[in-house]
Amino acid sequence: MRQGRNGHNDERNDLFHRGLIGNPGCMLVLIVLIIVISIIVNYFD
């Protein structure tokens, strides 16, 4: 049961990463989110 569940999750993660890397828009959103989080962390520090 555990092996099957892990295998399913691995497949989902592969598709997710492929979609993220394949789509420039998603990468742009990811970069913007990282920048915004960095600014917020620096602001509170």
PQR file with spaces between the fields and no chain letter, atoms N, CA, C, O and H, PARSE charges and radii, in Angstrom:
ATOM       1  N    MET     1       0.833   -1.205    0.000 -0.4000 1.5000
ATOM       2  CA   MET     1       0.000    0.000    0.000 -0.0000 2.0000
ATOM       3  C    MET     1       0.873    1.263    0.000  0.5500 1.7000
ATOM       4  O    MET     1       0.626    2.205   -0.752 -0.5500 1.4000
ATOM       5  N    ARG     2       1.895    1.258    0.859 -0.4000 1.5000
ATOM       6  CA   ARG     2       2.788    2.417    0.930 -0.0000 2.0000
ATOM       7  C    ARG     2       3.537    2.619   -0.396  0.5500 1.7000
ATOM       8  O    ARG     2       3.628    3.738   -0.901 -0.5500 1.4000
ATOM       9  H    ARG     2       2.096    0.492    1.470  0.4000 1.0000
ATOM      10  N    GLN     3       4.073    1.518   -0.953 -0.4000 1.5000
ATOM      11  CA   GLN     3       4.836    1.602   -2.207 -0.0000 2.0000
ATOM      12  C    GLN     3       3.965    2.178   -3.321  0.5500 1.7000
ATOM      13  O    GLN     3       4.408    3.037   -4.082 -0.5500 1.4000
ATOM      14  H    GLN     3       3.999    0.609   -0.543  0.4000 1.0000
ATOM      15  N    GLY     4       2.717    1.698   -3.411 -0.4000 1.5000
ATOM      16  CA   GLY     4       1.810    2.187   -4.448 -0.0000 2.0000
ATOM      17  C    GLY     4       1.546    3.666   -4.281  0.5500 1.7000
ATOM      18  O    GLY     4       1.524    4.416   -5.257 -0.5500 1.4000
ATOM      19  H    GLY     4       2.357    0.999   -2.792  0.4000 1.0000
ATOM      20  N    ARG     5       1.346    4.087   -3.047 -0.4000 1.5000
ATOM      21  CA   ARG     5       1.052    5.496   -2.783 -0.0000 2.0000
ATOM      22  C    ARG     5       2.260    6.371   -3.157  0.5500 1.7000
ATOM      23  O    ARG     5       2.110    7.417   -3.787 -0.5500 1.4000
ATOM      24  H    ARG     5       1.364    3.478   -2.254  0.4000 1.0000
ATOM      25  N    ASN     6       3.463    5.920   -2.756 -0.4000 1.5000
ATOM      26  CA   ASN     6       4.675    6.669   -3.082 -0.0000 2.0000
ATOM      27  C    ASN     6       4.883    6.761   -4.591  0.5500 1.7000
ATOM      28  O    ASN     6       5.257    7.814   -5.108 -0.5500 1.4000
ATOM      29  H    ASN     6       3.585    5.070   -2.244  0.4000 1.0000
ATOM      30  N    GLY     7       4.640    5.662   -5.290 -0.4000 1.5000
ATOM      31  CA   GLY     7       4.785    5.656   -6.745 -0.0000 2.0000
ATOM      32  C    GLY     7       3.846    6.655   -7.385  0.5500 1.7000
ATOM      33  O    GLY     7       4.226    7.365   -8.315 -0.5500 1.4000
ATOM      34  H    GLY     7       4.337    4.807   -4.870  0.4000 1.0000
ATOM      35  N    HIS     8       2.615    6.711   -6.887 -0.4000 1.5000
ATOM      36  CA   HIS     8       1.626    7.656   -7.433 -0.0000 2.0000
ATOM      37  C    HIS     8       2.085    9.091   -7.191  0.5500 1.7000
ATOM      38  O    HIS     8       1.991    9.931   -8.086 -0.5500 1.4000
ATOM      39  H    HIS     8       2.307    6.134   -6.131  0.4000 1.0000
ATOM      40  N    ASN     9       2.578    9.375   -5.992 -0.4000 1.5000
ATOM      41  CA   ASN     9       3.049   10.714   -5.666 -0.0000 2.0000
ATOM      42  C    ASN     9       4.240   11.110   -6.541  0.5500 1.7000
ATOM      43  O    ASN     9       4.328   12.251   -6.994 -0.5500 1.4000
ATOM      44  H    ASN     9       2.655    8.693   -5.265  0.4000 1.0000
ATOM      45  N    ASP    10       5.152   10.166   -6.777 -0.4000 1.5000
ATOM      46  CA   ASP    10       6.311   10.442   -7.628 -0.0000 2.0000
ATOM      47  C    ASP    10       5.861   10.825   -9.036  0.5500 1.7000
ATOM      48  O    ASP    10       6.395   11.762   -9.631 -0.5500 1.4000
ATOM      49  H    ASP    10       5.079    9.239   -6.408  0.4000 1.0000
ATOM      50  N    GLU    11       4.878   10.099   -9.564 -0.4000 1.5000
ATOM      51  CA   GLU    11       4.363   10.400  -10.903 -0.0000 2.0000
ATOM      52  C    GLU    11       3.760   11.797  -10.924  0.5500 1.7000
ATOM      53  O    GLU    11       3.994   12.567  -11.856 -0.5500 1.4000
ATOM      54  H    GLU    11       4.445    9.338   -9.081  0.4000 1.0000
ATOM      55  N    ARG    12       2.993   12.119   -9.907 -0.4000 1.5000
ATOM      56  CA   ARG    12       2.363   13.436   -9.834 -0.0000 2.0000
ATOM      57  C    ARG    12       3.419   14.538   -9.753  0.5500 1.7000
ATOM      58  O    ARG    12       3.303   15.565  -10.421 -0.5500 1.4000
ATOM      59  H    ARG    12       2.804   11.493   -9.150  0.4000 1.0000
ATOM      60  N    ASN    13       4.453   14.319   -8.927 -0.4000 1.5000
ATOM      61  CA   ASN    13       5.521   15.304   -8.788 -0.0000 2.0000
ATOM      62  C    ASN    13       6.263   15.503  -10.108  0.5500 1.7000
ATOM      63  O    ASN    13       6.601   16.633  -10.459 -0.5500 1.4000
ATOM      64  H    ASN    13       4.547   13.485   -8.384  0.4000 1.0000
ATOM      65  N    ASP    14       6.520   14.424  -10.840 -0.4000 1.5000
ATOM      66  CA   ASP    14       7.200   14.524  -12.134 -0.0000 2.0000
ATOM      67  C    ASP    14       6.374   15.369  -13.096  0.5500 1.7000
ATOM      68  O    ASP    14       6.912   16.250  -13.768 -0.5500 1.4000
ATOM      69  H    ASP    14       6.246   13.506  -10.555  0.4000 1.0000
ATOM      70  N    LEU    15       5.073   15.108  -13.166 -0.4000 1.5000
ATOM      71  CA   LEU    15       4.190   15.867  -14.058 -0.0000 2.0000
ATOM      72  C    LEU    15       4.156   17.328  -13.627  0.5500 1.7000
ATOM      73  O    LEU    15       4.183   18.229  -14.466 -0.5500 1.4000
ATOM      74  H    LEU    15       4.636   14.392  -12.621  0.4000 1.0000
ATOM      75  N    PHE    16       4.096   17.563  -12.318 -0.4000 1.5000
ATOM      76  CA   PHE    16       4.039   18.926  -11.790 -0.0000 2.0000
ATOM      77  C    PHE    16       5.310   19.694  -12.151  0.5500 1.7000
ATOM      78  O    PHE    16       5.242   20.829  -12.624 -0.5500 1.4000
ATOM      79  H    PHE    16       4.074   16.831  -11.637  0.4000 1.0000
ATOM      80  N    HIS    17       6.478   19.067  -11.926 -0.4000 1.5000
ATOM      81  CA   HIS    17       7.748   19.730  -12.229 -0.0000 2.0000
ATOM      82  C    HIS    17       7.896   19.954  -13.734  0.5500 1.7000
ATOM      83  O    HIS    17       8.379   21.005  -14.157 -0.5500 1.4000
ATOM      84  H    HIS    17       6.533   18.145  -11.542  0.4000 1.0000
ATOM      85  N    ARG    18       7.486   18.980  -14.541 -0.4000 1.5000
ATOM      86  CA   ARG    18       7.558   19.127  -16.001 -0.0000 2.0000
ATOM      87  C    ARG    18       6.694   20.301  -16.447  0.5500 1.7000
ATOM      88  O    ARG    18       7.109   21.106  -17.280 -0.5500 1.4000
ATOM      89  H    ARG    18       7.094   18.127  -14.198  0.4000 1.0000
ATOM      90  N    GLY    19       5.487   20.393  -15.884 -0.4000 1.5000
ATOM      91  CA   GLY    19       4.578   21.482  -16.237 -0.0000 2.0000
ATOM      92  C    GLY    19       5.152   22.827  -15.810  0.5500 1.7000
ATOM      93  O    GLY    19       5.061   23.808  -16.548 -0.5500 1.4000
ATOM      94  H    GLY    19       5.149   19.739  -15.207  0.4000 1.0000
ATOM      95  N    LEU    20       5.746   22.871  -14.616 -0.4000 1.5000
ATOM      96  CA   LEU    20       6.309   24.108  -14.075 -0.0000 2.0000
ATOM      97  C    LEU    20       7.483   24.570  -14.936  0.5500 1.7000
ATOM      98  O    LEU    20       7.574   25.746  -15.292 -0.5500 1.4000
ATOM      99  H    LEU    20       5.820   22.074  -14.017  0.4000 1.0000
ATOM     100  N    ILE    21       8.387   23.633  -15.273 -0.4000 1.5000
ATOM     101  CA   ILE    21       9.576   23.971  -16.061 -0.0000 2.0000
ATOM     102  C    ILE    21       9.175   24.290  -17.504  0.5500 1.7000
ATOM     103  O    ILE    21       9.748   25.180  -18.133 -0.5500 1.4000
ATOM     104  H    ILE    21       8.313   22.679  -14.984  0.4000 1.0000
ATOM     105  N    GLY    22       8.182   23.553  -18.021 -0.4000 1.5000
ATOM     106  CA   GLY    22       7.755   23.750  -19.406 -0.0000 2.0000
ATOM     107  C    GLY    22       6.978   25.040  -19.624  0.5500 1.7000
ATOM     108  O    GLY    22       6.885   25.521  -20.753 -0.5500 1.4000
ATOM     109  H    GLY    22       7.717   22.831  -17.510  0.4000 1.0000
ATOM     110  N    ASN    23       6.416   25.608  -18.552 -0.4000 1.5000
ATOM     111  CA   ASN    23       5.593   26.812  -18.697 -0.0000 2.0000
ATOM     112  C    ASN    23       6.346   28.029  -18.157  0.5500 1.7000
ATOM     113  O    ASN    23       6.516   28.142  -16.943 -0.5500 1.4000
ATOM     114  H    ASN    23       6.492   25.217  -17.634  0.4000 1.0000
ATOM     115  N    PRO    24       6.802   28.943  -19.017 -0.5600 1.5000
ATOM     116  CA   PRO    24       7.551   30.131  -18.566  0.2800 2.0000
ATOM     117  C    PRO    24       6.730   30.990  -17.614  0.5500 1.7000
ATOM     118  O    PRO    24       7.282   31.601  -16.699 -0.5500 1.4000
ATOM     119  N    GLY    25       5.414   31.043  -17.820 -0.4000 1.5000
ATOM     120  CA   GLY    25       4.537   31.831  -16.951 -0.0000 2.0000
ATOM     121  C    GLY    25       4.595   31.337  -15.515  0.5500 1.7000
ATOM     122  O    GLY    25       4.667   32.133  -14.579 -0.5500 1.4000
ATOM     123  H    GLY    25       4.966   30.548  -18.563  0.4000 1.0000
ATOM     124  N    CYS    26       4.564   30.015  -15.341 -0.4000 1.5000
ATOM     125  CA   CYS    26       4.618   29.428  -13.996 -0.0000 2.0000
ATOM     126  C    CYS    26       5.962   29.733  -13.343  0.5500 1.7000
ATOM     127  O    CYS    26       6.022   30.041  -12.153 -0.5500 1.4000
ATOM     128  H    CYS    26       4.505   29.367  -16.101  0.4000 1.0000
ATOM     129  N    MET    27       7.043   29.646  -14.125 -0.4000 1.5000
ATOM     130  CA   MET    27       8.370   29.943  -13.595 -0.0000 2.0000
ATOM     131  C    MET    27       8.439   31.399  -13.155  0.5500 1.7000
ATOM     132  O    MET    27       9.015   31.705  -12.112 -0.5500 1.4000
ATOM     133  H    MET    27       6.994   29.396  -15.092  0.4000 1.0000
ATOM     134  N    LEU    28       7.851   32.305  -13.950 -0.4000 1.5000
ATOM     135  CA   LEU    28       7.844   33.731  -13.624 -0.0000 2.0000
ATOM     136  C    LEU    28       7.104   33.957  -12.315  0.5500 1.7000
ATOM     137  O    LEU    28       7.578   34.692  -11.449 -0.5500 1.4000
ATOM     138  H    LEU    28       7.383   32.056  -14.798  0.4000 1.0000
ATOM     139  N    VAL    29       5.940   33.325  -12.166 -0.4000 1.5000
ATOM     140  CA   VAL    29       5.152   33.460  -10.934 -0.0000 2.0000
ATOM     141  C    VAL    29       5.954   32.944   -9.744  0.5500 1.7000
ATOM     142  O    VAL    29       5.949   33.556   -8.676 -0.5500 1.4000
ATOM     143  H    VAL    29       5.554   32.727  -12.869  0.4000 1.0000
ATOM     144  N    LEU    30       6.644   31.817   -9.927 -0.4000 1.5000
ATOM     145  CA   LEU    30       7.443   31.218   -8.856 -0.0000 2.0000
ATOM     146  C    LEU    30       8.562   32.175   -8.430  0.5500 1.7000
ATOM     147  O    LEU    30       8.795   32.364   -7.236 -0.5500 1.4000
ATOM     148  H    LEU    30       6.648   31.320  -10.794  0.4000 1.0000
ATOM     149  N    ILE    31       9.253   32.778   -9.402 -0.4000 1.5000
ATOM     150  CA   ILE    31      10.339   33.721   -9.117 -0.0000 2.0000
ATOM     151  C    ILE    31       9.796   34.938   -8.374  0.5500 1.7000
ATOM     152  O    ILE    31      10.397   35.389   -7.399 -0.5500 1.4000
ATOM     153  H    ILE    31       9.064   32.625  -10.372  0.4000 1.0000
ATOM     154  N    VAL    32       8.662   35.473   -8.831 -0.4000 1.5000
ATOM     155  CA   VAL    32       8.042   36.641   -8.185 -0.0000 2.0000
ATOM     156  C    VAL    32       7.677   36.301   -6.742  0.5500 1.7000
ATOM     157  O    VAL    32       7.906   37.106   -5.839 -0.5500 1.4000
ATOM     158  H    VAL    32       8.174   35.107   -9.623  0.4000 1.0000
ATOM     159  N    LEU    33       7.113   35.118   -6.520 -0.4000 1.5000
ATOM     160  CA   LEU    33       6.745   34.704   -5.157 -0.0000 2.0000
ATOM     161  C    LEU    33       7.978   34.637   -4.264  0.5500 1.7000
ATOM     162  O    LEU    33       7.936   35.083   -3.117 -0.5500 1.4000
ATOM     163  H    LEU    33       6.927   34.465   -7.253  0.4000 1.0000
ATOM     164  N    ILE    34       9.077   34.084   -4.777 -0.4000 1.5000
ATOM     165  CA   ILE    34      10.317   33.977   -4.001 -0.0000 2.0000
ATOM     166  C    ILE    34      10.830   35.369   -3.639  0.5500 1.7000
ATOM     167  O    ILE    34      11.251   35.597   -2.504 -0.5500 1.4000
ATOM     168  H    ILE    34       9.111   33.722   -5.708  0.4000 1.0000
ATOM     169  N    ILE    35      10.800   36.301   -4.596 -0.4000 1.5000
ATOM     170  CA   ILE    35      11.256   37.673   -4.354 -0.0000 2.0000
ATOM     171  C    ILE    35      10.388   38.336   -3.288  0.5500 1.7000
ATOM     172  O    ILE    35      10.904   38.960   -2.361 -0.5500 1.4000
ATOM     173  H    ILE    35      10.458   36.115   -5.517  0.4000 1.0000
ATOM     174  N    VAL    36       9.072   38.199   -3.422 -0.4000 1.5000
ATOM     175  CA   VAL    36       8.138   38.806   -2.460 -0.0000 2.0000
ATOM     176  C    VAL    36       8.370   38.240   -1.059  0.5500 1.7000
ATOM     177  O    VAL    36       8.394   38.991   -0.085 -0.5500 1.4000
ATOM     178  H    VAL    36       8.653   37.692   -4.175  0.4000 1.0000
ATOM     179  N    ILE    37       8.540   36.924   -0.952 -0.4000 1.5000
ATOM     180  CA   ILE    37       8.792   36.286    0.347 -0.0000 2.0000
ATOM     181  C    ILE    37      10.108   36.798    0.937  0.5500 1.7000
ATOM     182  O    ILE    37      10.184   37.058    2.138 -0.5500 1.4000
ATOM     183  H    ILE    37       8.521   36.313   -1.744  0.4000 1.0000
ATOM     184  N    SER    38      11.135   36.944    0.112 -0.4000 1.5000
ATOM     185  CA   SER    38      12.432   37.452    0.574 -0.0000 2.0000
ATOM     186  C    SER    38      12.289   38.868    1.118  0.5500 1.7000
ATOM     187  O    SER    38      12.847   39.189    2.167 -0.5500 1.4000
ATOM     188  H    SER    38      11.073   36.733   -0.864  0.4000 1.0000
ATOM     189  N    ILE    39      11.542   39.720    0.410 -0.4000 1.5000
ATOM     190  CA   ILE    39      11.324   41.108    0.842 -0.0000 2.0000
ATOM     191  C    ILE    39      10.597   41.121    2.187  0.5500 1.7000
ATOM     192  O    ILE    39      10.970   41.875    3.085 -0.5500 1.4000
ATOM     193  H    ILE    39      11.089   39.459   -0.442  0.4000 1.0000
ATOM     194  N    ILE    40       9.561   40.288    2.329 -0.4000 1.5000
ATOM     195  CA   ILE    40       8.790   40.231    3.579 -0.0000 2.0000
ATOM     196  C    ILE    40       9.686   39.776    4.730  0.5500 1.7000
ATOM     197  O    ILE    40       9.649   40.359    5.814 -0.5500 1.4000
ATOM     198  H    ILE    40       9.258   39.675    1.599  0.4000 1.0000
ATOM     199  N    VAL    41      10.495   38.732    4.496 -0.4000 1.5000
ATOM     200  CA   VAL    41      11.395   38.214    5.538 -0.0000 2.0000
ATOM     201  C    VAL    41      12.398   39.293    5.937  0.5500 1.7000
ATOM     202  O    VAL    41      12.636   39.499    7.127 -0.5500 1.4000
ATOM     203  H    VAL    41      10.525   38.259    3.616  0.4000 1.0000
ATOM     204  N    ASN    42      12.988   39.981    4.966 -0.4000 1.5000
ATOM     205  CA   ASN    42      13.957   41.042    5.252 -0.0000 2.0000
ATOM     206  C    ASN    42      13.291   42.193    5.994  0.5500 1.7000
ATOM     207  O    ASN    42      13.896   42.785    6.887 -0.5500 1.4000
ATOM     208  H    ASN    42      12.795   39.813    3.999  0.4000 1.0000
ATOM     209  N    TYR    43      12.050   42.518    5.634 -0.4000 1.5000
ATOM     210  CA   TYR    43      11.312   43.610    6.286 -0.0000 2.0000
ATOM     211  C    TYR    43      11.118   43.312    7.770  0.5500 1.7000
ATOM     212  O    TYR    43      11.319   44.183    8.616 -0.5500 1.4000
ATOM     213  H    TYR    43      11.558   42.038    4.908  0.4000 1.0000
ATOM     214  N    PHE    44      10.722   42.064    8.085 -0.4000 1.5000
ATOM     215  CA   PHE    44      10.468   41.700    9.479 -0.0000 2.0000
ATOM     216  C    PHE    44      11.768   41.520   10.264  0.5500 1.7000
ATOM     217  O    PHE    44      11.773   41.701   11.482 -0.5500 1.4000
ATOM     218  H    PHE    44      10.559   41.356    7.398  0.4000 1.0000
ATOM     219  N    ASP    45      12.856   41.173    9.603 -0.4000 1.5000
ATOM     220  CA   ASP    45      14.158   41.067   10.274 -0.0000 2.0000
ATOM     221  C    ASP    45      14.676   42.470   10.565  0.5500 1.7000
ATOM     222  O    ASP    45      15.760   42.623   11.128 -0.5500 1.4000
ATOM     223  H    ASP    45      12.851   41.026    8.614  0.4000 1.0000
